[in-house]
Amino acid sequence: MATPISGLGSVTLIGPAELTPAAARASGASAPAGGASFGDTLANALSDAREAERTEESMMQRFAAGDPTIGIHEVMIAAEQASIAVRFAVTTTNRAVEAYRELMSTPL
């Protein structure tokens, strides 16, 4: 539940449960006008990384089993796409943690 801070006008403190995308939708809050919320972006990055790794693993197994429709170049492309997706997800997560720490260390 949001708690108003006396003396600061419209500034309110919110609890961790209110930071989830489901809580934002339930309260009627919407994503910024520019696009998806940060939580959605992070969830999508993690989902994309998982899917890219699954695709890479599947292609490697098919190539190793001798599937004539899979070439080594396709396996290498899938591996690089998975690597990029994982790096993006890790970078996004690290930036979120860095921003959170900076906010927490900001004096009021």
Biopython code that builds the backbone (N, CA, C, O; Angstrom):
import numpy as np
from Bio.PDB.StructureBuilder import StructureBuilder

atoms = [
    (1, "MET", "N", (0.837, -1.180, 0.000)),
    (1, "MET", "CA", (0.000, 0.000, 0.000)),
    (1, "MET", "C", (0.880, 1.240, 0.000)),
    (1, "MET", "O", (1.859, 1.287, 0.746)),
    (2, "ALA", "N", (0.573, 2.229, -0.796)),
    (2, "ALA", "CA", (1.341, 3.463, -0.866)),
    (2, "ALA", "C", (1.163, 4.261, 0.416)),
    (2, "ALA", "O", (0.056, 4.384, 0.942)),
    (3, "THR", "N", (2.273, 4.800, 0.909)),
    (3, "THR", "CA", (2.256, 5.581, 2.135)),
    (3, "THR", "C", (2.701, 6.992, 1.811)),
    (3, "THR", "O", (3.819, 7.183, 1.334)),
    (4, "PRO", "N", (1.844, 8.004, 2.059)),
    (4, "PRO", "CA", (2.269, 9.378, 1.769)),
    (4, "PRO", "C", (3.357, 9.817, 2.739)),
    (4, "PRO", "O", (3.337, 9.456, 3.916)),
    (5, "ILE", "N", (4.303, 10.597, 2.237)),
    (5, "ILE", "CA", (5.361, 11.156, 3.068)),
    (5, "ILE", "C", (4.948, 12.582, 3.406)),
    (5, "ILE", "O", (4.734, 13.403, 2.514)),
    (6, "SER", "N", (4.840, 12.866, 4.679)),
    (6, "SER", "CA", (4.404, 14.210, 5.074)),
    (6, "SER", "C", (5.472, 15.231, 4.727)),
    (6, "SER", "O", (6.665, 14.968, 4.882)),
    (7, "GLY", "N", (5.048, 16.386, 4.262)),
    (7, "GLY", "CA", (5.943, 17.479, 3.949)),
    (7, "GLY", "C", (6.536, 17.427, 2.550)),
    (7, "GLY", "O", (7.250, 18.352, 2.161)),
    (8, "LEU", "N", (6.268, 16.385, 1.785)),
    (8, "LEU", "CA", (6.839, 16.284, 0.449)),
    (8, "LEU", "C", (5.788, 16.344, -0.653)),
    (8, "LEU", "O", (6.077, 15.994, -1.797)),
    (9, "GLY", "N", (4.604, 16.770, -0.334)),
    (9, "GLY", "CA", (3.573, 16.922, -1.348)),
    (9, "GLY", "C", (3.065, 15.591, -1.850)),
    (9, "GLY", "O", (2.527, 14.798, -1.077)),
    (10, "SER", "N", (3.231, 15.333, -3.146)),
    (10, "SER", "CA", (2.641, 14.144, -3.745)),
    (10, "SER", "C", (3.581, 12.933, -3.770)),
    (10, "SER", "O", (3.240, 11.921, -4.382)),
    (11, "VAL", "N", (4.739, 13.002, -3.134)),
    (11, "VAL", "CA", (5.673, 11.882, -3.114)),
    (11, "VAL", "C", (5.146, 10.800, -2.187)),
    (11, "VAL", "O", (4.744, 11.088, -1.060)),
    (12, "THR", "N", (5.145, 9.549, -2.657)),
    (12, "THR", "CA", (4.683, 8.440, -1.822)),
    (12, "THR", "C", (5.698, 7.309, -1.867)),
    (12, "THR", "O", (6.396, 7.127, -2.865)),
    (13, "LEU", "N", (5.772, 6.558, -0.790)),
    (13, "LEU", "CA", (6.589, 5.361, -0.737)),
    (13, "LEU", "C", (5.715, 4.184, -1.118)),
    (13, "LEU", "O", (4.548, 4.125, -0.732)),
    (14, "ILE", "N", (6.268, 3.246, -1.872)),
    (14, "ILE", "CA", (5.511, 2.060, -2.231)),
    (14, "ILE", "C", (6.275, 0.834, -1.763)),
    (14, "ILE", "O", (7.498, 0.858, -1.632)),
    (15, "GLY", "N", (5.540, -0.228, -1.517)),
    (15, "GLY", "CA", (6.155, -1.480, -1.080)),
    (15, "GLY", "C", (6.578, -2.318, -2.264)),
    (15, "GLY", "O", (6.182, -2.034, -3.394)),
    (16, "PRO", "N", (7.397, -3.373, -2.021)),
    (16, "PRO", "CA", (7.870, -4.227, -3.110)),
    (16, "PRO", "C", (6.750, -4.874, -3.913)),
    (16, "PRO", "O", (6.892, -5.063, -5.121)),
    (17, "ALA", "N", (5.641, -5.215, -3.268)),
    (17, "ALA", "CA", (4.536, -5.857, -3.992)),
    (17, "ALA", "C", (3.945, -4.926, -5.033)),
    (17, "ALA", "O", (3.391, -5.380, -6.034)),
    (18, "GLU", "N", (4.059, -3.638, -4.807)),
    (18, "GLU", "CA", (3.485, -2.672, -5.748)),
    (18, "GLU", "C", (4.395, -2.406, -6.942)),
    (18, "GLU", "O", (4.016, -1.673, -7.856)),
    (19, "LEU", "N", (5.589, -2.991, -6.946)),
    (19, "LEU", "CA", (6.514, -2.795, -8.054)),
    (19, "LEU", "C", (6.333, -3.823, -9.159)),
    (19, "LEU", "O", (6.927, -3.683, -10.229)),
    (20, "THR", "N", (5.534, -4.844, -8.929)),
    (20, "THR", "CA", (5.342, -5.874, -9.934)),
    (20, "THR", "C", (4.410, -5.385, -11.034)),
    (20, "THR", "O", (3.513, -4.582, -10.775)),
    (21, "PRO", "N", (4.616, -5.865, -12.268)),
    (21, "PRO", "CA", (3.730, -5.447, -13.361)),
    (21, "PRO", "C", (2.263, -5.794, -13.098)),
    (21, "PRO", "O", (1.375, -5.039, -13.493)),
    (22, "ALA", "N", (1.996, -6.935, -12.433)),
    (22, "ALA", "CA", (0.612, -7.319, -12.150)),
    (22, "ALA", "C", (-0.040, -6.318, -11.207)),
    (22, "ALA", "O", (-1.206, -5.965, -11.381)),
    (23, "ALA", "N", (0.716, -5.857, -10.200)),
    (23, "ALA", "CA", (0.179, -4.879, -9.262)),
    (23, "ALA", "C", (-0.087, -3.550, -9.962)),
    (23, "ALA", "O", (-1.064, -2.865, -9.659)),
    (24, "ALA", "N", (0.786, -3.191, -10.898)),
    (24, "ALA", "CA", (0.595, -1.940, -11.634)),
    (24, "ALA", "C", (-0.670, -2.018, -12.491)),
    (24, "ALA", "O", (-1.439, -1.059, -12.559)),
    (25, "ARG", "N", (-0.882, -3.162, -13.143)),
    (25, "ARG", "CA", (-2.090, -3.304, -13.960)),
    (25, "ARG", "C", (-3.340, -3.298, -13.098)),
    (25, "ARG", "O", (-4.350, -2.708, -13.481)),
    (26, "ALA", "N", (-3.289, -3.945, -11.936)),
    (26, "ALA", "CA", (-4.447, -4.017, -11.052)),
    (26, "ALA", "C", (-4.806, -2.642, -10.488)),
    (26, "ALA", "O", (-5.977, -2.347, -10.248)),
    (27, "SER", "N", (-3.789, -1.808, -10.280)),
    (27, "SER", "CA", (-4.058, -0.488, -9.714)),
    (27, "SER", "C", (-4.453, 0.533, -10.770)),
    (27, "SER", "O", (-4.782, 1.674, -10.449)),
    (28, "GLY", "N", (-4.418, 0.114, -12.036)),
    (28, "GLY", "CA", (-4.807, 1.023, -13.107)),
    (28, "GLY", "C", (-3.631, 1.790, -13.678)),
    (28, "GLY", "O", (-3.816, 2.593, -14.592)),
    (29, "ALA", "N", (-2.429, 1.570, -13.170)),
    (29, "ALA", "CA", (-1.255, 2.246, -13.699)),
    (29, "ALA", "C", (-0.937, 1.656, -15.069)),
    (29, "ALA", "O", (-1.236, 0.492, -15.337)),
    (30, "SER", "N", (-0.341, 2.451, -15.916)),
    (30, "SER", "CA", (0.002, 1.956, -17.240)),
    (30, "SER", "C", (1.483, 2.156, -17.489)),
    (30, "SER", "O", (2.170, 2.848, -16.738)),
    (31, "ALA", "N", (1.964, 1.538, -18.559)),
    (31, "ALA", "CA", (3.362, 1.682, -18.944)),
    (31, "ALA", "C", (3.600, 3.103, -19.419)),
    (31, "ALA", "O", (2.651, 3.788, -19.798)),
    (32, "PRO", "N", (4.842, 3.561, -19.407)),
    (32, "PRO", "CA", (5.151, 4.893, -19.913)),
    (32, "PRO", "C", (4.684, 5.042, -21.358)),
    (32, "PRO", "O", (4.578, 4.060, -22.093)),
    (33, "ALA", "N", (4.410, 6.272, -21.750)),
    (33, "ALA", "CA", (3.886, 6.532, -23.086)),
    (33, "ALA", "C", (4.843, 6.066, -24.175)),
    (33, "ALA", "O", (4.409, 5.795, -25.294)),
    (34, "GLY", "N", (6.144, 5.965, -23.870)),
    (34, "GLY", "CA", (7.139, 5.583, -24.864)),
    (34, "GLY", "C", (7.148, 4.113, -25.195)),
    (34, "GLY", "O", (7.777, 3.732, -26.182)),
    (35, "GLY", "N", (6.484, 3.255, -24.426)),
    (35, "GLY", "CA", (6.504, 1.836, -24.731)),
    (35, "GLY", "C", (6.345, 0.987, -23.487)),
    (35, "GLY", "O", (5.647, 1.357, -22.543)),
    (36, "ALA", "N", (7.007, -0.160, -23.506)),
    (36, "ALA", "CA", (6.878, -1.143, -22.430)),
    (36, "ALA", "C", (7.563, -0.660, -21.158)),
    (36, "ALA", "O", (8.485, 0.154, -21.201)),
    (37, "SER", "N", (7.094, -1.176, -20.027)),
    (37, "SER", "CA", (7.716, -0.831, -18.753)),
    (37, "SER", "C", (9.053, -1.545, -18.638)),
    (37, "SER", "O", (9.344, -2.465, -19.403)),
    (38, "PHE", "N", (9.869, -1.113, -17.671)),
    (38, "PHE", "CA", (11.166, -1.737, -17.481)),
    (38, "PHE", "C", (11.011, -3.203, -17.091)),
    (38, "PHE", "O", (11.771, -4.054, -17.553)),
    (39, "GLY", "N", (10.034, -3.498, -16.248)),
    (39, "GLY", "CA", (9.787, -4.882, -15.842)),
    (39, "GLY", "C", (9.455, -5.765, -17.030)),
    (39, "GLY", "O", (9.928, -6.898, -17.121)),
    (40, "ASP", "N", (8.641, -5.248, -17.942)),
    (40, "ASP", "CA", (8.314, -6.002, -19.153)),
    (40, "ASP", "C", (9.548, -6.211, -20.024)),
    (40, "ASP", "O", (9.738, -7.285, -20.595)),
    (41, "THR", "N", (10.384, -5.178, -20.121)),
    (41, "THR", "CA", (11.607, -5.275, -20.914)),
    (41, "THR", "C", (12.536, -6.336, -20.344)),
    (41, "THR", "O", (13.109, -7.133, -21.086)),
    (42, "LEU", "N", (12.684, -6.342, -19.018)),
    (42, "LEU", "CA", (13.545, -7.330, -18.377)),
    (42, "LEU", "C", (12.980, -8.744, -18.547)),
    (42, "LEU", "O", (13.723, -9.679, -18.847)),
    (43, "ALA", "N", (11.684, -8.894, -18.359)),
    (43, "ALA", "CA", (11.057, -10.206, -18.536)),
    (43, "ALA", "C", (11.217, -10.693, -19.969)),
    (43, "ALA", "O", (11.495, -11.870, -20.194)),
    (44, "ASN", "N", (11.044, -9.800, -20.938)),
    (44, "ASN", "CA", (11.215, -10.168, -22.347)),
    (44, "ASN", "C", (12.662, -10.556, -22.649)),
    (44, "ASN", "O", (12.908, -11.505, -23.395)),
    (45, "ALA", "N", (13.620, -9.828, -22.074)),
    (45, "ALA", "CA", (15.032, -10.138, -22.299)),
    (45, "ALA", "C", (15.367, -11.534, -21.774)),
    (45, "ALA", "O", (16.057, -12.306, -22.440)),
    (46, "LEU", "N", (14.878, -11.848, -20.588)),
    (46, "LEU", "CA", (15.135, -13.168, -20.013)),
    (46, "LEU", "C", (14.457, -14.267, -20.829)),
    (46, "LEU", "O", (15.043, -15.324, -21.062)),
    (47, "SER", "N", (13.229, -14.016, -21.259)),
    (47, "SER", "CA", (12.498, -14.979, -22.078)),
    (47, "SER", "C", (13.198, -15.207, -23.415)),
    (47, "SER", "O", (13.334, -16.344, -23.867)),
    (48, "ASP", "N", (13.637, -14.125, -24.039)),
    (48, "ASP", "CA", (14.339, -14.237, -25.320)),
    (48, "ASP", "C", (15.651, -15.003, -25.167)),
    (48, "ASP", "O", (16.011, -15.795, -26.038)),
    (49, "ALA", "N", (16.362, -14.773, -24.071)),
    (49, "ALA", "CA", (17.624, -15.471, -23.831)),
    (49, "ALA", "C", (17.383, -16.967, -23.656)),
    (49, "ALA", "O", (18.114, -17.788, -24.210)),
    (50, "ARG", "N", (16.352, -17.319, -22.883)),
    (50, "ARG", "CA", (16.024, -18.742, -22.700)),
    (50, "ARG", "C", (15.674, -19.398, -24.032)),
    (50, "ARG", "O", (16.142, -20.497, -24.332)),
    (51, "GLU", "N", (14.856, -18.725, -24.823)),
    (51, "GLU", "CA", (14.431, -19.280, -26.115)),
    (51, "GLU", "C", (15.618, -19.421, -27.065)),
    (51, "GLU", "O", (15.718, -20.419, -27.778)),
    (52, "ALA", "N", (16.515, -18.440, -27.084)),
    (52, "ALA", "CA", (17.691, -18.515, -27.958)),
    (52, "ALA", "C", (18.598, -19.666, -27.544)),
    (52, "ALA", "O", (19.168, -20.345, -28.399)),
    (53, "GLU", "N", (18.737, -19.890, -26.246)),
    (53, "GLU", "CA", (19.561, -21.010, -25.781)),
    (53, "GLU", "C", (18.927, -22.353, -26.148)),
    (53, "GLU", "O", (19.632, -23.289, -26.525)),
    (54, "ARG", "N", (17.603, -22.448, -26.041)),
    (54, "ARG", "CA", (16.920, -23.681, -26.434)),
    (54, "ARG", "C", (17.113, -23.960, -27.927)),
    (54, "ARG", "O", (17.372, -25.096, -28.326)),
    (55, "THR", "N", (16.984, -22.923, -28.738)),
    (55, "THR", "CA", (17.161, -23.067, -30.186)),
    (55, "THR", "C", (18.584, -23.512, -30.502)),
    (55, "THR", "O", (18.800, -24.409, -31.317)),
    (56, "GLU", "N", (19.552, -22.874, -29.849)),
    (56, "GLU", "CA", (20.953, -23.238, -30.071)),
    (56, "GLU", "C", (21.194, -24.705, -29.710)),
    (56, "GLU", "O", (21.814, -25.444, -30.476)),
    (57, "GLU", "N", (20.706, -25.120, -28.548)),
    (57, "GLU", "CA", (20.891, -26.506, -28.103)),
    (57, "GLU", "C", (20.250, -27.490, -29.078)),
    (57, "GLU", "O", (20.842, -28.516, -29.412)),
    (58, "SER", "N", (19.058, -27.176, -29.524)),
    (58, "SER", "CA", (18.355, -28.042, -30.468)),
    (58, "SER", "C", (19.127, -28.168, -31.771)),
    (58, "SER", "O", (19.274, -29.269, -32.302)),
    (59, "MET", "N", (19.620, -27.054, -32.291)),
    (59, "MET", "CA", (20.356, -27.081, -33.554)),
    (59, "MET", "C", (21.669, -27.844, -33.403)),
    (59, "MET", "O", (22.065, -28.580, -34.307)),
    (60, "MET", "N", (22.346, -27.676, -32.265)),
    (60, "MET", "CA", (23.593, -28.411, -32.048)),
    (60, "MET", "C", (23.336, -29.911, -32.009)),
    (60, "MET", "O", (24.095, -30.692, -32.583)),
    (61, "GLN", "N", (22.271, -30.308, -31.335)),
    (61, "GLN", "CA", (21.949, -31.729, -31.252)),
    (61, "GLN", "C", (21.586, -32.301, -32.623)),
    (61, "GLN", "O", (22.008, -33.401, -32.981)),
    (62, "ARG", "N", (20.800, -31.541, -33.379)),
    (62, "ARG", "CA", (20.418, -32.007, -34.715)),
    (62, "ARG", "C", (21.635, -32.113, -35.626)),
    (62, "ARG", "O", (21.757, -33.071, -36.389)),
    (63, "PHE", "N", (22.536, -31.134, -35.551)),
    (63, "PHE", "CA", (23.751, -31.167, -36.368)),
    (63, "PHE", "C", (24.629, -32.352, -35.978)),
    (63, "PHE", "O", (25.148, -33.057, -36.843)),
    (64, "ALA", "N", (24.794, -32.570, -34.663)),
    (64, "ALA", "CA", (25.617, -33.680, -34.176)),
    (64, "ALA", "C", (25.019, -35.036, -34.562)),
    (64, "ALA", "O", (25.746, -36.009, -34.761)),
    (65, "ALA", "N", (23.695, -35.088, -34.665)),
    (65, "ALA", "CA", (23.029, -36.337, -35.043)),
    (65, "ALA", "C", (23.093, -36.581, -36.547)),
    (65, "ALA", "O", (22.690, -37.645, -37.016)),
    (66, "GLY", "N", (23.590, -35.617, -37.302)),
    (66, "GLY", "CA", (23.752, -35.809, -38.742)),
    (66, "GLY", "C", (22.594, -35.311, -39.584)),
    (66, "GLY", "O", (22.450, -35.736, -40.730)),
    (67, "ASP", "N", (21.769, -34.428, -39.057)),
    (67, "ASP", "CA", (20.642, -33.872, -39.817)),
    (67, "ASP", "C", (21.188, -33.093, -41.012)),
    (67, "ASP", "O", (21.906, -32.112, -40.821)),
    (68, "PRO", "N", (20.863, -33.511, -42.249)),
    (68, "PRO", "CA", (21.415, -32.838, -43.433)),
    (68, "PRO", "C", (20.833, -31.436, -43.673)),
    (68, "PRO", "O", (21.372, -30.682, -44.483)),
    (69, "THR", "N", (19.756, -31.081, -42.990)),
    (69, "THR", "CA", (19.153, -29.760, -43.206)),
    (69, "THR", "C", (19.809, -28.678, -42.347)),
    (69, "THR", "O", (19.509, -27.495, -42.508)),
    (70, "ILE", "N", (20.704, -29.074, -41.433)),
    (70, "ILE", "CA", (21.366, -28.115, -40.541)),
    (70, "ILE", "C", (22.843, -28.053, -40.904)),
    (70, "ILE", "O", (23.548, -29.061, -40.871)),
    (71, "GLY", "N", (23.302, -26.849, -41.251)),
    (71, "GLY", "CA", (24.712, -26.645, -41.563)),
    (71, "GLY", "C", (25.441, -26.064, -40.360)),
    (71, "GLY", "O", (24.823, -25.516, -39.447)),
    (72, "ILE", "N", (26.754, -26.191, -40.373)),
    (72, "ILE", "CA", (27.561, -25.670, -39.262)),
    (72, "ILE", "C", (27.395, -24.159, -39.129)),
    (72, "ILE", "O", (27.432, -23.622, -38.022)),
    (73, "HIS", "N", (27.213, -23.479, -40.249)),
    (73, "HIS", "CA", (27.036, -22.029, -40.191)),
    (73, "HIS", "C", (25.753, -21.659, -39.436)),
    (73, "HIS", "O", (25.726, -20.661, -38.716)),
    (74, "GLU", "N", (24.702, -22.452, -39.595)),
    (74, "GLU", "CA", (23.455, -22.176, -38.879)),
    (74, "GLU", "C", (23.610, -22.411, -37.382)),
    (74, "GLU", "O", (23.039, -21.685, -36.568)),
    (75, "VAL", "N", (24.387, -23.430, -37.025)),
    (75, "VAL", "CA", (24.650, -23.702, -35.614)),
    (75, "VAL", "C", (25.443, -22.553, -35.001)),
    (75, "VAL", "O", (25.148, -22.117, -33.888)),
    (76, "MET", "N", (26.444, -22.063, -35.718)),
    (76, "MET", "CA", (27.270, -20.962, -35.209)),
    (76, "MET", "C", (26.458, -19.671, -35.081)),
    (76, "MET", "O", (26.647, -18.913, -34.130)),
    (77, "ILE", "N", (25.569, -19.423, -36.022)),
    (77, "ILE", "CA", (24.704, -18.236, -35.952)),
    (77, "ILE", "C", (23.783, -18.336, -34.749)),
    (77, "ILE", "O", (23.612, -17.360, -34.018)),
    (78, "ALA", "N", (23.184, -19.507, -34.533)),
    (78, "ALA", "CA", (22.303, -19.700, -33.376)),
    (78, "ALA", "C", (23.067, -19.527, -32.069)),
    (78, "ALA", "O", (22.543, -18.961, -31.109)),
    (79, "ALA", "N", (24.314, -20.017, -32.031)),
    (79, "ALA", "CA", (25.133, -19.875, -30.822)),
    (79, "ALA", "C", (25.437, -18.403, -30.547)),
    (79, "ALA", "O", (25.390, -17.966, -29.397)),
    (80, "GLU", "N", (25.744, -17.649, -31.578)),
    (80, "GLU", "CA", (26.044, -16.226, -31.392)),
    (80, "GLU", "C", (24.792, -15.443, -30.985)),
    (80, "GLU", "O", (24.865, -14.537, -30.155)),
    (81, "GLN", "N", (23.652, -15.793, -31.567)),
    (81, "GLN", "CA", (22.402, -15.134, -31.179)),
    (81, "GLN", "C", (22.083, -15.402, -29.710)),
    (81, "GLN", "O", (21.639, -14.501, -28.999)),
    (82, "ALA", "N", (22.304, -16.622, -29.256)),
    (82, "ALA", "CA", (22.073, -16.963, -27.846)),
    (82, "ALA", "C", (23.027, -16.188, -26.953)),
    (82, "ALA", "O", (22.631, -15.689, -25.899)),
    (83, "SER", "N", (24.276, -16.087, -27.369)),
    (83, "SER", "CA", (25.271, -15.346, -26.590)),
    (83, "SER", "C", (24.884, -13.874, -26.454)),
    (83, "SER", "O", (24.992, -13.296, -25.373)),
    (84, "ILE", "N", (24.444, -13.288, -27.528)),
    (84, "ILE", "CA", (24.031, -11.875, -27.505)),
    (84, "ILE", "C", (22.802, -11.691, -26.625)),
    (84, "ILE", "O", (22.728, -10.726, -25.863)),
    (85, "ALA", "N", (21.843, -12.594, -26.717)),
    (85, "ALA", "CA", (20.627, -12.493, -25.901)),
    (85, "ALA", "C", (20.947, -12.607, -24.420)),
    (85, "ALA", "O", (20.381, -11.876, -23.607)),
    (86, "VAL", "N", (21.848, -13.514, -24.060)),
    (86, "VAL", "CA", (22.229, -13.673, -22.651)),
    (86, "VAL", "C", (22.979, -12.432, -22.164)),
    (86, "VAL", "O", (22.728, -11.950, -21.060)),
    (87, "ARG", "N", (23.885, -11.921, -22.972)),
    (87, "ARG", "CA", (24.617, -10.695, -22.571)),
    (87, "ARG", "C", (23.657, -9.540, -22.377)),
    (87, "ARG", "O", (23.821, -8.764, -21.436)),
    (88, "PHE", "N", (22.652, -9.400, -23.247)),
    (88, "PHE", "CA", (21.669, -8.331, -23.100)),
    (88, "PHE", "C", (20.885, -8.480, -21.802)),
    (88, "PHE", "O", (20.676, -7.504, -21.083)),
    (89, "ALA", "N", (20.451, -9.706, -21.502)),
    (89, "ALA", "CA", (19.692, -9.949, -20.268)),
    (89, "ALA", "C", (20.537, -9.657, -19.039)),
    (89, "ALA", "O", (20.047, -9.058, -18.082)),
    (90, "VAL", "N", (21.797, -10.071, -19.050)),
    (90, "VAL", "CA", (22.686, -9.825, -17.906)),
    (90, "VAL", "C", (22.950, -8.329, -17.756)),
    (90, "VAL", "O", (22.923, -7.805, -16.642)),
    (91, "THR", "N", (23.203, -7.647, -18.855)),
    (91, "THR", "CA", (23.450, -6.203, -18.804)),
    (91, "THR", "C", (22.223, -5.462, -18.293)),
    (91, "THR", "O", (22.347, -4.552, -17.474)),
    (92, "THR", "N", (21.049, -5.838, -18.764)),
    (92, "THR", "CA", (19.817, -5.201, -18.313)),
    (92, "THR", "C", (19.616, -5.410, -16.818)),
    (92, "THR", "O", (19.253, -4.478, -16.100)),
    (93, "THR", "N", (19.851, -6.634, -16.348)),
    (93, "THR", "CA", (19.714, -6.933, -14.926)),
    (93, "THR", "C", (20.723, -6.142, -14.105)),
    (93, "THR", "O", (20.378, -5.578, -13.067)),
    (94, "ASN", "N", (21.967, -6.100, -14.569)),
    (94, "ASN", "CA", (23.002, -5.347, -13.843)),
    (94, "ASN", "C", (22.662, -3.864, -13.764)),
    (94, "ASN", "O", (22.884, -3.228, -12.734)),
    (95, "ARG", "N", (22.131, -3.320, -14.836)),
    (95, "ARG", "CA", (21.744, -1.901, -14.817)),
    (95, "ARG", "C", (20.607, -1.652, -13.832)),
    (95, "ARG", "O", (20.575, -0.622, -13.159)),
    (96, "ALA", "N", (19.681, -2.591, -13.752)),
    (96, "ALA", "CA", (18.567, -2.449, -12.807)),
    (96, "ALA", "C", (19.079, -2.479, -11.376)),
    (96, "ALA", "O", (18.653, -1.675, -10.547)),
    (97, "VAL", "N", (19.984, -3.396, -11.082)),
    (97, "VAL", "CA", (20.554, -3.484, -9.735)),
    (97, "VAL", "C", (21.351, -2.223, -9.419)),
    (97, "VAL", "O", (21.265, -1.692, -8.311)),
    (98, "GLU", "N", (22.120, -1.746, -10.384)),
    (98, "GLU", "CA", (22.905, -0.525, -10.200)),
    (98, "GLU", "C", (21.993, 0.678, -9.923)),
    (98, "GLU", "O", (22.277, 1.481, -9.033)),
    (99, "ALA", "N", (20.915, 0.800, -10.674)),
    (99, "ALA", "CA", (19.973, 1.907, -10.466)),
    (99, "ALA", "C", (19.304, 1.798, -9.104)),
    (99, "ALA", "O", (19.124, 2.806, -8.421)),
    (100, "TYR", "N", (18.931, 0.578, -8.699)),
    (100, "TYR", "CA", (18.309, 0.367, -7.397)),
    (100, "TYR", "C", (19.270, 0.776, -6.283)),
    (100, "TYR", "O", (18.876, 1.477, -5.351)),
    (101, "ARG", "N", (20.513, 0.346, -6.373)),
    (101, "ARG", "CA", (21.508, 0.712, -5.342)),
    (101, "ARG", "C", (21.709, 2.214, -5.268)),
    (101, "ARG", "O", (21.832, 2.782, -4.183)),
    (102, "GLU", "N", (21.744, 2.859, -6.435)),
    (102, "GLU", "CA", (21.913, 4.303, -6.444)),
    (102, "GLU", "C", (20.724, 5.005, -5.795)),
    (102, "GLU", "O", (20.897, 5.960, -5.038)),
    (103, "LEU", "N", (19.526, 4.531, -6.091)),
    (103, "LEU", "CA", (18.335, 5.108, -5.458)),
    (103, "LEU", "C", (18.336, 4.901, -3.955)),
    (103, "LEU", "O", (17.963, 5.794, -3.194)),
    (104, "MET", "N", (18.758, 3.717, -3.531)),
    (104, "MET", "CA", (18.762, 3.410, -2.092)),
    (104, "MET", "C", (19.810, 4.225, -1.341)),
    (104, "MET", "O", (19.637, 4.508, -0.155)),
    (105, "SER", "N", (20.893, 4.605, -2.015)),
    (105, "SER", "CA", (21.929, 5.389, -1.346)),
    (105, "SER", "C", (21.697, 6.893, -1.423)),
    (105, "SER", "O", (22.448, 7.668, -0.831)),
    (106, "THR", "N", (20.672, 7.304, -2.142)),
    (106, "THR", "CA", (20.352, 8.726, -2.254)),
    (106, "THR", "C", (19.731, 9.211, -0.945)),
    (106, "THR", "O", (18.728, 8.662, -0.487)),
    (107, "PRO", "N", (20.335, 10.246, -0.341)),
    (107, "PRO", "CA", (19.766, 10.759, 0.899)),
    (107, "PRO", "C", (18.451, 11.509, 0.637)),
    (107, "PRO", "O", (18.279, 12.150, -0.399)),
    (108, "LEU", "N", (17.549, 11.411, 1.588)),
    (108, "LEU", "CA", (16.259, 12.101, 1.437)),
    (108, "LEU", "C", (16.305, 13.459, 2.034)),
    (108, "LEU", "O", (15.310, 14.182, 1.999)),
]
sb = StructureBuilder()
sb.init_structure("model")
sb.init_model(0)
sb.init_chain("A")
sb.init_seg("    ")
for serial, (resi, resn, name, xyz) in enumerate(atoms, 1):
    if name == "N":
        sb.init_residue(resn, " ", resi, " ")
    sb.init_atom(name, np.array(xyz, "f"), 0.0, 1.0, " ", f" {name:<3s}", serial, name[0])
structure = sb.get_structure()
